[in-house]
């Protein structure tokens, strides 16, 4: 929200800094580029706020419609999934507070820091925290969710005097994955989670404060899937590199450093990646085969993946039905202009002249090839670096 202090120890990144306090110092000066995913999530949250505060889909303010358009987001694409979240929140009895800016400094130790909870509902004896996740990367569960636990404690600190709350209830709604997860926890259990959060926050801030004057201790870092997935430093973190290389059978003493990996270290690791990638794929295949054969791989299981795209089982039969229902041909079929490749086939079949082909070629454009990294021995000419890309799409919302 405008005016809110950006939190170094943000609740949305709690899975990283609670598990790996040293990551805060490593990433403090790293730019965090936005992405189309983040902008889409922001628009979805804004629409949810409008709908929960009295607006309808027919009276969205023009300035918000324009913001959605500027972000390349179609409002019509947001309405159905966001409405699932809105209906869910409205079904919970109690006093609703939407897009609440709450003080988290007393929890994380970062003075003046704030977080924004999507929805807080004050029930009779239970406080509810609802969170809209608009991403489609993977399902997120409410149980032991650190982000929502921090919001819950901050909400208790702010509103606990209004009622005799006995429990907090965390809700995560991911409408585009048809996933809703909720978890009810006692105040005593929440206090236990907060002890860990406060301890990690204290270690992270102390490391950040001393980062410029002394090397960071290795025990501040704990590489893991949860901690590293969205960490901006993951590609240059010596601790993650050592963790992965060790698992692959490499013990590299050159990584005994406390800052980010330098170019020389990156070069050494790049030479090992092909084998490591093949090994990791082989491990996944072996584990999958073991489970498919009815065996047990502790901590893993087989599940049904996402369904494929919808398609007609028999297009001719469907077309016959639509014709019988008097659906005109231009409504039954979509026309699409042939591609340059298809036009080339027509040219080879002598469907038009050399002059006509030359004129068509003048209308062809191609996007530039993606910049790739290859070994220096590759015969293609080098291009100048320095460009950036949205390497870390935000799916946390």
C-alpha positions as CSV (number, residue, x, y, z in Angstrom):
1,X,0.0,0.0,0.0
2,X,1.2,3.5,-0.6
3,X,3.3,4.8,2.3
4,X,4.0,1.4,3.8
5,X,7.6,0.7,4.8
6,X,9.1,-2.0,2.7
7,X,10.0,-4.9,4.9
8,X,13.4,-6.5,4.6
9,X,12.0,-9.5,6.5
10,X,8.7,-9.6,4.5
11,X,6.1,-12.2,5.5
12,X,5.8,-13.3,1.8
13,X,9.5,-14.3,1.9
14,X,9.4,-15.9,5.4
15,X,9.9,-19.4,4.0
16,X,13.3,-18.1,2.9
17,X,14.6,-16.0,5.7
18,X,13.2,-18.1,8.6
19,X,14.9,-21.2,7.3
20,X,18.0,-19.4,5.9
21,X,18.7,-16.2,7.9
22,X,21.9,-15.5,6.0
23,X,20.0,-15.0,2.8
24,X,18.9,-11.6,3.9
25,X,22.4,-10.2,3.8
26,X,23.2,-11.9,0.5
27,X,20.1,-10.5,-1.2
28,X,19.9,-7.1,0.4
29,X,21.4,-5.1,-2.5
30,X,20.0,-7.3,-5.3
31,X,17.4,-5.8,-7.6
32,X,14.1,-7.7,-7.5
33,X,12.6,-7.2,-11.0
34,X,8.9,-7.3,-11.5
35,X,7.2,-9.6,-14.0
36,X,3.9,-10.1,-15.8
37,X,3.0,-12.7,-13.2
38,X,3.5,-10.2,-10.4
39,X,1.5,-7.5,-12.2
40,X,-1.3,-10.0,-12.9
41,X,-1.4,-11.0,-9.2
42,X,-1.5,-7.3,-8.1
43,X,-4.4,-6.6,-10.4
44,X,-6.3,-9.7,-9.1
45,X,-5.8,-8.5,-5.5
46,X,-7.0,-5.0,-6.4
47,X,-10.1,-6.4,-8.0
48,X,-10.7,-8.6,-4.9
49,X,-10.4,-5.5,-2.7
50,X,-12.9,-3.6,-4.8
51,X,-15.5,-6.4,-4.8
52,X,-15.1,-7.0,-1.1
53,X,-15.6,-3.2,-0.3
54,X,-18.9,-2.8,-2.2
55,X,-18.1,-2.5,-5.9
56,X,-19.5,-4.8,-8.5
57,X,-17.9,-5.9,-11.7
58,X,-20.0,-3.3,-13.5
59,X,-18.8,-0.3,-11.6
60,X,-15.0,-0.8,-11.4
61,X,-13.4,2.7,-11.3
62,X,-12.1,3.8,-14.7
63,X,-8.6,4.4,-13.2
64,X,-8.4,0.7,-12.1
65,X,-9.6,-0.5,-15.5
66,X,-6.9,1.6,-17.1
67,X,-4.3,0.2,-14.7
68,X,-5.3,-3.4,-15.6
69,X,-5.0,-2.5,-19.3
70,X,-1.6,-0.9,-18.8
71,X,-0.5,-4.2,-17.1
72,X,-1.7,-6.2,-20.1
73,X,-4.4,-7.8,-17.9
74,X,-7.9,-8.5,-19.2
75,X,-10.4,-7.7,-16.6
76,X,-12.8,-10.4,-17.9
77,X,-10.1,-13.0,-17.2
78,X,-9.9,-11.9,-13.5
79,X,-13.6,-11.9,-12.7
80,X,-14.4,-15.6,-12.4
81,X,-11.3,-16.7,-10.3
82,X,-11.4,-13.6,-8.1
83,X,-15.1,-14.1,-7.5
84,X,-14.3,-17.6,-6.1
85,X,-12.1,-15.9,-3.5
86,X,-14.6,-13.2,-2.7
87,X,-17.4,-15.6,-2.2
88,X,-15.3,-17.7,0.1
89,X,-14.3,-14.7,2.2
90,X,-17.9,-13.5,2.5
91,X,-19.0,-16.9,3.7
92,X,-16.9,-16.6,6.9
93,X,-19.0,-14.8,9.7
94,X,-17.4,-11.9,11.5
95,X,-16.2,-8.4,11.0
96,X,-14.3,-8.1,7.7
97,X,-11.2,-6.0,7.2
98,X,-9.7,-5.9,3.7
99,X,-6.1,-5.2,2.6
100,X,-5.1,-4.5,6.1
101,X,-1.7,-2.9,6.7
102,X,-0.4,-4.3,10.0
103,X,2.7,-3.8,12.0
104,X,5.0,-6.8,11.9
105,X,8.1,-5.1,13.5
106,X,7.3,-6.5,16.9
107,X,7.5,-10.0,15.4
108,X,10.4,-9.8,13.0
109,X,12.4,-7.3,15.0
110,X,12.6,-4.9,12.0
111,X,11.5,-1.5,13.4
112,X,8.7,0.2,11.4
113,X,8.1,-2.8,9.1
114,X,4.6,-3.5,7.9
115,X,2.8,-6.2,6.0
116,X,-0.5,-6.3,4.2
117,X,-3.0,-9.1,4.9
118,X,-5.5,-9.7,2.1
119,X,-8.4,-10.2,4.5
120,X,-8.8,-10.4,8.2
121,X,-12.1,-11.5,9.8
122,X,-12.8,-11.0,13.5
123,X,-15.1,-13.8,14.6
124,X,-16.6,-14.4,18.0
125,X,-13.6,-16.4,19.4
126,X,-11.6,-17.1,16.2
127,X,-9.5,-14.7,14.1
128,X,-9.4,-15.6,10.4
129,X,-6.6,-14.7,7.9
130,X,-7.5,-15.2,4.2
131,X,-5.0,-15.0,1.5
132,X,-5.5,-15.0,-2.3
133,X,-2.9,-16.8,-4.3
134,X,-3.4,-16.1,-8.0
135,X,-0.4,-18.0,-9.3
136,X,-0.6,-21.4,-11.0
137,X,2.9,-22.6,-10.3
138,X,2.0,-25.0,-7.4
139,X,-0.5,-25.4,-4.6
140,X,0.3,-23.7,-1.3
141,X,-1.1,-25.1,1.9
142,X,-2.2,-23.2,5.0
143,X,-0.8,-25.6,7.6
144,X,2.3,-24.2,9.2
145,X,2.4,-21.4,6.6
146,X,4.8,-18.9,7.9
147,X,3.5,-15.9,5.9
148,X,0.0,-16.3,7.2
149,X,1.2,-17.2,10.7
150,X,3.0,-13.8,10.9
151,X,-0.1,-12.0,9.6
152,X,-2.2,-13.9,12.3
153,X,0.1,-12.8,15.1
154,X,0.3,-9.2,13.9
155,X,-3.5,-9.2,13.6
156,X,-3.8,-10.5,17.2
157,X,-1.4,-7.8,18.4
158,X,-3.6,-5.2,16.6
159,X,-7.1,-6.4,17.3
160,X,-6.8,-8.9,20.1
161,X,-8.4,-6.5,22.6
162,X,-11.7,-6.5,20.5
163,X,-12.7,-10.1,21.4
164,X,-11.7,-13.1,23.4
165,X,-9.9,-15.0,20.6
166,X,-9.1,-18.6,21.3
167,X,-7.8,-19.7,17.9
168,X,-6.6,-18.3,14.6
169,X,-7.8,-19.8,11.3
170,X,-5.6,-19.5,8.2
171,X,-7.1,-19.8,4.7
172,X,-5.4,-20.0,1.4
173,X,-7.5,-19.7,-1.7
174,X,-6.0,-20.5,-5.2
175,X,-9.0,-20.3,-7.5
176,X,-7.1,-21.0,-10.7
177,X,-5.8,-24.3,-9.3
178,X,-9.2,-25.2,-7.7
179,X,-7.4,-25.3,-4.4
180,X,-8.5,-24.1,-1.0
181,X,-6.6,-25.0,2.1
182,X,-7.3,-24.0,5.7
183,X,-5.7,-24.6,9.1
184,X,-7.0,-23.8,12.6
185,X,-4.3,-23.4,15.3
186,X,-4.5,-22.5,19.0
187,X,-2.8,-19.3,20.3
188,X,-0.3,-21.5,22.2
189,X,0.7,-23.3,19.0
190,X,1.0,-20.0,17.1
191,X,3.2,-18.6,19.9
192,X,5.6,-21.5,19.4
193,X,5.8,-20.7,15.7
194,X,6.5,-17.1,16.5
195,X,9.4,-18.0,18.7
196,X,11.2,-19.6,15.7
197,X,10.3,-16.6,13.5
198,X,11.6,-14.1,16.1
199,X,14.8,-16.0,16.6
200,X,15.5,-16.2,12.8
201,X,14.6,-12.6,12.3
202,X,17.1,-11.6,15.0
203,X,19.8,-13.7,13.4
204,X,19.0,-12.3,10.0
205,X,19.1,-8.7,11.1
206,X,22.3,-9.1,13.1
207,X,23.9,-10.7,10.0
208,X,22.7,-7.9,7.8
209,X,24.0,-5.3,10.2
210,X,27.5,-6.9,10.3
211,X,27.7,-8.0,6.7
212,X,29.9,-5.1,5.6
213,X,32.4,-5.6,8.4
214,X,32.8,-9.4,8.8
215,X,32.3,-12.6,6.8
216,X,28.9,-14.3,7.3
217,X,29.0,-17.5,9.3
218,X,28.2,-20.6,7.4
219,X,25.7,-21.7,10.1
220,X,23.4,-18.8,9.0
221,X,22.7,-20.6,5.7
222,X,20.5,-23.7,5.3
223,X,19.9,-24.5,1.6
224,X,16.6,-26.2,1.0
225,X,13.9,-26.3,-1.6
226,X,11.6,-24.0,0.4
227,X,14.3,-21.5,1.3
228,X,16.0,-21.4,-2.1
229,X,13.2,-21.5,-4.6
230,X,12.6,-17.7,-4.8
231,X,15.9,-16.5,-3.4
232,X,17.5,-13.9,-5.6
233,X,21.0,-15.1,-4.7
234,X,20.4,-18.8,-5.5
235,X,22.5,-18.7,-8.7
236,X,25.5,-17.2,-6.9
237,X,25.1,-18.6,-3.3
238,X,28.2,-20.5,-2.3
239,X,26.3,-22.5,0.3
240,X,23.7,-23.8,-2.1
241,X,26.5,-24.5,-4.6
242,X,28.4,-26.5,-2.0
243,X,25.2,-28.3,-1.0
244,X,24.3,-29.4,-4.6
245,X,27.9,-30.2,-5.6
246,X,28.4,-32.3,-2.5
247,X,25.2,-34.3,-3.3
248,X,26.6,-34.9,-6.8
249,X,29.9,-36.1,-5.5
250,X,32.0,-33.0,-5.9
251,X,33.9,-31.5,-3.0
252,X,35.1,-28.1,-4.1
253,X,37.4,-26.2,-1.8
254,X,37.3,-23.1,-4.0
255,X,33.8,-22.4,-2.6
256,X,35.1,-21.7,0.9
257,X,34.0,-18.0,0.8
258,X,31.3,-16.0,2.4
259,X,30.1,-13.6,-0.3
260,X,28.5,-14.3,-3.6
261,X,30.3,-16.6,-6.1
262,X,32.6,-14.7,-8.4
263,X,33.1,-15.3,-12.1
264,X,35.9,-17.8,-11.6
265,X,33.7,-20.0,-9.2
266,X,30.8,-19.8,-11.6
267,X,33.0,-21.0,-14.4
268,X,34.2,-24.0,-12.4
269,X,30.7,-25.0,-11.6
270,X,29.4,-24.6,-15.1
271,X,31.8,-27.3,-16.2
272,X,30.1,-29.8,-13.9
273,X,26.4,-28.9,-14.6
274,X,25.8,-31.2,-17.5
275,X,26.7,-34.3,-15.5
276,X,24.7,-33.1,-12.5
277,X,21.6,-32.4,-14.6
278,X,21.8,-35.9,-16.1
279,X,22.3,-37.4,-12.7
280,X,19.3,-35.5,-11.2
281,X,17.1,-36.5,-14.1
282,X,18.2,-40.1,-13.6
283,X,17.4,-40.0,-9.8
284,X,13.9,-38.6,-10.5
285,X,13.3,-41.3,-13.2
286,X,14.5,-44.1,-10.8
287,X,12.3,-42.8,-7.9
288,X,9.3,-42.5,-10.2
289,X,9.8,-46.0,-11.6
290,X,10.0,-47.4,-8.0
291,X,6.7,-45.8,-7.1
292,X,5.1,-46.9,-10.4
293,X,6.1,-50.5,-9.6
294,X,4.3,-50.2,-6.2
295,X,7.4,-49.6,-4.1
296,X,7.9,-46.9,-1.4
297,X,10.0,-43.8,-1.6
298,X,9.8,-42.2,1.8
299,X,8.4,-38.7,1.6
300,X,7.1,-39.0,-1.9
301,X,4.0,-40.3,-3.6
302,X,2.3,-40.5,-7.0
303,X,-0.6,-38.1,-7.7
304,X,-2.8,-37.4,-10.7
305,X,-1.4,-34.4,-12.7
306,X,-3.3,-31.5,-14.1
307,X,-5.8,-32.5,-16.8
308,X,-4.9,-31.8,-20.4
309,X,-6.7,-29.1,-22.5
310,X,-10.3,-29.7,-23.4
311,X,-10.9,-31.0,-26.9
312,X,-13.8,-32.5,-28.8
313,X,-13.8,-36.3,-28.8
314,X,-15.4,-36.3,-32.3
315,X,-15.3,-32.9,-34.2
316,X,-17.6,-34.1,-36.9
317,X,-20.3,-35.2,-34.4
318,X,-20.0,-31.9,-32.6
319,X,-20.2,-29.9,-35.9
320,X,-23.3,-31.9,-36.8
321,X,-24.9,-31.0,-33.5
322,X,-24.1,-27.3,-33.8
323,X,-25.5,-27.3,-37.4
324,X,-28.7,-28.9,-36.1
325,X,-29.0,-26.2,-33.5
326,X,-28.8,-23.6,-36.3
327,X,-25.4,-22.2,-35.2
328,X,-24.0,-20.5,-38.3
329,X,-20.6,-21.6,-39.8
330,X,-18.8,-18.3,-38.9
331,X,-19.7,-18.9,-35.3
332,X,-18.7,-22.6,-35.4
333,X,-15.3,-22.0,-36.9
334,X,-12.4,-19.5,-36.3
335,X,-10.5,-18.3,-39.4
336,X,-6.7,-17.8,-39.1
337,X,-4.3,-16.3,-41.6
338,X,-1.7,-18.7,-42.9
339,X,1.8,-18.4,-41.5
340,X,4.9,-17.4,-43.4
341,X,5.9,-21.1,-43.4
342,X,2.6,-22.1,-44.9
343,X,3.0,-19.3,-47.5
344,X,6.4,-20.8,-48.3
345,X,4.8,-24.1,-49.1
346,X,2.4,-22.4,-51.5
347,X,5.3,-20.7,-53.2
348,X,7.1,-24.0,-53.6
349,X,3.9,-25.3,-55.2
350,X,4.0,-22.4,-57.7
351,X,0.8,-20.8,-56.3
352,X,2.3,-17.3,-56.9
353,X,5.1,-15.7,-58.8
354,X,8.6,-14.7,-57.7
355,X,7.6,-11.1,-57.6
356,X,4.6,-11.9,-55.4
357,X,6.8,-14.0,-53.1
358,X,9.3,-11.2,-52.8
359,X,6.5,-8.8,-51.8
360,X,5.2,-11.3,-49.2
361,X,8.8,-11.7,-47.8
362,X,8.8,-7.9,-47.2
363,X,6.0,-8.4,-44.7
364,X,7.7,-11.1,-42.7
365,X,9.2,-10.1,-39.3
366,X,11.1,-12.3,-36.8
367,X,11.7,-11.8,-33.1
368,X,15.4,-11.9,-32.2
369,X,16.7,-15.2,-30.8
370,X,17.0,-15.6,-27.1
371,X,20.5,-14.8,-25.8
372,X,22.1,-18.1,-24.7
373,X,25.2,-18.9,-22.8
374,X,27.5,-21.5,-24.4
375,X,31.1,-22.6,-24.1
376,X,33.7,-20.2,-25.5
377,X,34.6,-22.8,-28.2
378,X,31.1,-22.4,-29.8
379,X,31.7,-21.0,-33.4
380,X,28.9,-18.4,-33.2
381,X,30.0,-14.8,-32.6
382,X,29.7,-13.4,-29.1
383,X,27.1,-10.8,-28.3
384,X,27.5,-8.1,-25.7
385,X,25.9,-8.8,-22.3
386,X,24.3,-6.3,-19.9
387,X,20.7,-6.9,-20.6
388,X,18.3,-8.2,-17.9
389,X,15.2,-10.3,-17.9
390,X,12.5,-11.2,-15.5
391,X,14.2,-14.3,-14.2
392,X,12.3,-14.7,-11.1
393,X,8.5,-14.6,-11.7
394,X,6.6,-14.0,-8.5
395,X,4.0,-16.8,-7.9
396,X,3.7,-16.3,-4.3
397,X,0.6,-14.2,-4.6
